Amino acid sequence: MYNNNSDQNNDRDDYYYNNYNYNMNHNPLNPRVSMATAASVMGVVAVGLSLTGYFGLIFGGIAIVLGLLTRSKEGRLLPQAKRAIGFGLVGLIIGIVVIANAVSFVMKPEGRQQLNEYSQQIYGVTFDEMIEEIQSGYSE
């Protein structure tokens, strides 16, 4: 009839196999796991700070590099490292978009006029005057 013993062994083998793989991926004593976890944290920070521009670029780049450094000899990545690379890419892309948007805003005449008005209100000197002063200081 039905052999119940082989199903129990198969379930037990699956349990040990899955438990072994879980421990290999989450072993805090393995330096690759610690680096992958740090990369994952950097990736989350990159996404959180990506609207500031430069921090998204910095932390996103660090997360990607650390995530890639955790590869095993077989070329496999830990789940934390895959997550870190994904978050790092998102932070990197959003940071690039924010910086490109800021540069394009300053290059437009309307944006330059607004920047000059803000600079005049805050510093008492327009942005264009500050740039001219900086350029004259380098030419001397």
C-alpha positions, -999 to 999 in steps of 0.1 A, spaced: 0 0 0 12 35 9 48 37 22 46 65 48 82 60 59 98 73 27 77 105 29 89 112 64 125 107 54 120 131 24 105 157 47 133 153 71 159 157 43 142 188 31 142 202 66 179 196 70 187 209 35 167 241 40 181 246 75 217 241 63 211 267 35 195 291 59 225 288 83 250 292 54 232 325 43 227 339 78 258 328 97 271 359 116 306 344 118 310 343 81 327 376 69 308 375 36 275 375 55 285 404 76 297 424 45 265 415 27 244 428 56 264 460 57 259 464 20 222 459 25 221 486 51 241 509 28 216 503 1 186 512 22 204 543 34 211 552 -3 174 550 -11 165 570 19 190 598 12 188 596 -26 168 629 -28 198 647 -14 217 638 -46 252 632 -35 245 609 -6 224 587 -28 254 584 -52 279 577 -24 259 552 -4 245 536 -35 280 531 -49 293 517 -17 263 493 -15 269 480 -50 307 475 -45 302 457 -11 275 436 -25 296 425 -54 326 418 -31 306 392 -12 305 368 -42 316 332 -35 342 313 -55 313 299 -75 301 334 -83 269 331 -62 256 361 -43 239 359 -9 203 372 -7 214 402 13 240 411 -14 213 409 -41 191 431 -21 219 456 -15 228 458 -52 191 465 -60 187 492 -34 221 506 -43 211 509 -80 178 526 -71 196 551 -48 223 557 -75 197 563 -103 176 586 -82 207 606 -71 218 610 -107 183 622 -117 182 647 -88 216 661 -97 208 663 -134 176 681 -126 194 706 -104 220 713 -131 194 717 -158 175 741 -135 205 763 -131 213 763 -168 178 776 -178 174 814 -178 144 813 -155 162 791 -131 193 812 -131 171 843 -124 155 826 -94 189 814 -81 202 850 -84 172 863 -65 175 837 -37 213 844 -34 207 882 -33 181 877 -5 203 853 16 239 865 10 234 901 -4 252 891 -36 238 874 -67 250 840 -77 265 854 -109 286 879 -89 298 851 -67 309 831 -97 327 861 -112 345 867 -79 356 831 -77 369 832 -113 388 865 -108 404 850 -77 417 820 -98 430 842 -126 452 863 -104 
